[in-house]
Structure formats: C-alpha cells, structure tokens
C-alpha cells in the first residue's frame, strides 16, 4: 500500500471543507434548517484501507465526520479525486471502523467522488460547534474501536404461524339427541 502522508490527508480534507463552505454561502443562505450556531468542520479524518469494499477503485480513503450547519455525516473521501462513474445517489454498504453502513455517492468537480452516511439532519439539537464536534468525536471513537467490522446481520427467522385447530368432528345425530336431554 502507498504511504499515507499527513499533508495529503490535510489537503484532501481542506478541499472537502472548502467545497461545503461554498455550498453554504451559495446555495444554503436563507434555508430555515441551517443552525446559525454551527459552521462547516471536518472532524477526525484519517486514512483507512477500503480494500475489502467491492467496487472500490482506490483502496485508500480518508474517513471522518463532516459537521455542517445543516447535517452531520460520516464521510469517505478517496485519496485521489475520482470521477463519479454513475455512482452519484447510489447506495453502497461500506465498512467504517467496526461497523457497516450504507453510504450515498456524491460528486463535486473539485473534490471528486465521495460518499456520505447521515448521522444528524437537521442540526437543531446542537447549541454549539463544540457540542457538535464532541458528538462527532464520540461517534468516531465508538466506530474505531479494535473490534473488526461486523457483517450485516441476516433477518431473524420468521416465527411460524401456529397450526390451525382442526374443526370438531360432527356429532352423530343419536349422540346429540342424548346430550341435549342432559341439560
């Protein structure tokens, strides 16, 4: 695997933050779901090997949490900008730390293809940038524990329906005649 230079990580993450700041300035102004107490900030990004993920053309991705005034998401950012290859809007199950999540593909000409999995949206429950970032760090700490990724759990076996109670056999007429007199 290629070396994982810290400078390359910082550059890719800064490009991601810049792109979302531009989105906020140009497309999100006046949208009521923006939390004015928050700003765009990348939290806890680090290199992660995605070689186990099918259809991944670059096995080196940066993973972390992106906090914005309108959402908080887990983000997977390939080390090298990639074309979208018709993956925008498509869901892919990916390993992220010790769990698996469904990530949705996004594309920006400067950032390239990247994937996100929503944690919070809207961000109204966060009073400060510090509380949003603390939540992001807690999520990452839980996901980056030493436990291996957990495969998706199969659906539990359905409980079989109870066997129908058989209908009682009809009483012979003579027996019914005698039983009716007992009352």
C-alpha positions as CSV (number, residue, x, y, z in Angstrom):
1,X,0.0,0.0,0.0
2,X,1.2,3.5,-0.8
3,X,2.5,5.7,2.1
4,X,-0.1,7.7,3.9
5,X,1.3,11.2,4.0
6,X,-0.3,13.5,6.6
7,X,0.0,16.5,4.2
8,X,-2.1,14.7,1.5
9,X,-4.8,14.0,4.1
10,X,-4.9,17.6,5.3
11,X,-5.1,18.8,1.7
12,X,-8.0,16.5,0.7
13,X,-9.9,17.3,3.9
14,X,-9.4,21.1,3.5
15,X,-10.7,20.8,-0.1
16,X,-13.8,19.0,1.2
17,X,-14.4,21.7,3.9
18,X,-13.9,24.5,1.3
19,X,-16.5,22.9,-1.0
20,X,-19.1,22.6,1.7
21,X,-18.4,26.2,2.8
22,X,-19.1,27.3,-0.7
23,X,-22.3,25.3,-0.8
24,X,-23.4,27.0,2.4
25,X,-22.6,30.5,1.0
26,X,-24.0,30.0,-2.5
27,X,-26.9,27.5,-2.0
28,X,-28.0,27.4,1.6
29,X,-28.5,31.0,2.6
30,X,-32.0,31.6,3.9
31,X,-32.8,28.0,4.2
32,X,-34.5,27.6,7.6
33,X,-32.9,24.3,8.6
34,X,-29.5,26.0,9.0
35,X,-28.3,26.1,12.5
36,X,-26.6,29.6,12.9
37,X,-24.5,28.3,15.8
38,X,-22.6,25.9,13.6
39,X,-20.1,26.0,10.8
40,X,-18.5,23.6,8.4
41,X,-15.8,21.5,10.0
42,X,-14.2,18.1,9.3
43,X,-13.6,16.0,12.4
44,X,-11.3,13.1,13.0
45,X,-10.4,12.3,9.4
46,X,-7.7,9.6,9.0
47,X,-6.6,7.2,6.3
48,X,-8.4,3.9,6.2
49,X,-7.9,1.0,3.9
50,X,-11.0,0.2,1.9
51,X,-9.6,-2.8,0.0
52,X,-12.3,-5.0,1.4
53,X,-15.1,-2.9,-0.1
54,X,-16.3,-4.2,-3.5
55,X,-16.2,-1.8,-6.5
56,X,-13.6,0.5,-4.8
57,X,-11.1,1.7,-7.4
58,X,-8.8,3.3,-4.9
59,X,-8.2,1.3,-1.7
60,X,-7.0,4.4,0.2
61,X,-9.8,6.7,1.6
62,X,-9.9,9.3,4.3
63,X,-12.7,8.7,6.8
64,X,-14.2,11.0,9.3
65,X,-17.2,13.1,10.2
66,X,-18.3,16.3,8.4
67,X,-20.2,18.8,10.6
68,X,-22.2,21.5,8.8
69,X,-25.0,23.8,9.9
70,X,-27.5,21.5,8.1
71,X,-26.1,18.0,8.6
72,X,-23.6,15.7,10.3
73,X,-22.4,12.7,8.3
74,X,-19.8,10.0,8.2
75,X,-17.7,10.7,5.0
76,X,-15.5,8.5,2.9
77,X,-13.1,10.6,0.7
78,X,-10.8,8.8,-1.8
79,X,-7.2,9.8,-1.5
80,X,-7.2,10.8,-5.2
81,X,-10.1,12.7,-6.7
82,X,-12.2,10.3,-8.8
83,X,-14.9,10.7,-11.4
84,X,-18.4,9.8,-10.4
85,X,-18.7,6.8,-12.7
86,X,-22.5,7.0,-12.4
87,X,-22.3,6.3,-8.6
88,X,-23.9,9.6,-7.5
89,X,-27.0,9.0,-5.5
90,X,-26.3,5.3,-5.3
91,X,-26.1,3.5,-2.0
92,X,-23.2,1.2,-1.2
93,X,-22.7,-0.8,2.0
94,X,-19.2,0.1,3.3
95,X,-17.1,-0.8,6.3
96,X,-16.4,2.1,8.6
97,X,-14.4,1.2,11.6
98,X,-16.1,-1.8,13.4
99,X,-19.5,-1.4,11.6
100,X,-21.1,-1.3,8.2
101,X,-23.2,1.5,6.9
102,X,-25.0,2.5,3.7
103,X,-23.2,5.4,2.1
104,X,-24.6,7.6,-0.7
105,X,-22.3,8.7,-3.5
106,X,-21.8,12.5,-4.2
107,X,-19.6,14.3,-6.7
108,X,-18.1,17.8,-7.0
109,X,-15.7,18.7,-9.8
110,X,-13.0,19.9,-7.3
111,X,-13.4,17.3,-4.6
112,X,-14.3,14.4,-6.9
113,X,-16.4,11.4,-5.9
114,X,-17.0,10.9,-2.2
115,X,-19.6,9.1,0.0
116,X,-21.6,10.1,3.0
117,X,-23.8,8.4,5.6
118,X,-26.1,10.8,7.5
119,X,-25.9,10.9,11.3
120,X,-28.0,14.0,12.1
121,X,-30.1,16.3,9.9
122,X,-31.2,18.9,10.7
123,X,-28.7,20.1,13.3
124,X,-31.2,21.9,15.6
125,X,-30.3,19.8,18.7
126,X,-26.8,21.2,18.8
127,X,-26.3,24.5,20.7
128,X,-22.6,25.0,19.9
129,X,-20.0,24.0,17.5
130,X,-18.1,22.4,20.4
131,X,-21.0,20.1,21.2
132,X,-21.5,19.0,17.6
133,X,-17.8,18.2,17.3
134,X,-17.7,16.4,20.6
135,X,-20.6,14.2,19.3
136,X,-18.7,13.6,16.1
137,X,-15.6,12.5,18.1
138,X,-17.7,10.2,20.3
139,X,-19.2,8.5,17.2
140,X,-15.7,8.0,15.7
141,X,-14.3,6.7,19.0
142,X,-17.1,4.1,19.1
143,X,-16.6,3.1,15.5
144,X,-12.9,2.9,15.6
145,X,-12.7,0.5,18.5
146,X,-10.5,-2.5,17.9
147,X,-13.4,-4.8,17.1
148,X,-13.4,-6.0,13.4
149,X,-16.3,-4.8,11.1
150,X,-19.5,-6.7,11.9
151,X,-21.2,-8.2,8.9
152,X,-24.7,-7.2,8.2
153,X,-27.0,-9.4,10.4
154,X,-29.4,-11.6,8.5
155,X,-33.1,-11.0,9.2
156,X,-34.3,-13.3,12.0
157,X,-36.2,-16.4,11.0
158,X,-39.9,-15.7,10.9
159,X,-41.9,-17.3,13.7
160,X,-44.1,-20.0,12.1
161,X,-47.8,-19.5,12.3
162,X,-49.5,-21.8,14.7
163,X,-51.1,-24.9,13.2
164,X,-54.8,-24.3,12.8
165,X,-57.1,-26.1,15.3
166,X,-58.9,-28.8,13.5
167,X,-62.7,-28.4,13.3
168,X,-64.5,-30.7,15.7
169,X,-66.0,-33.8,14.1
170,X,-69.7,-33.6,13.7
171,X,-71.7,-35.4,16.4
172,X,-73.8,-38.2,15.3
173,X,-77.5,-37.4,15.5
174,X,-78.3,-40.1,18.1
175,X,-75.5,-38.8,20.4
176,X,-76.7,-35.2,20.0
177,X,-80.2,-36.3,21.0
178,X,-79.0,-37.8,24.3
179,X,-76.7,-34.9,25.1
180,X,-79.4,-32.4,24.6
181,X,-81.6,-34.1,27.2
182,X,-79.0,-33.8,30.0
183,X,-79.4,-30.1,30.4
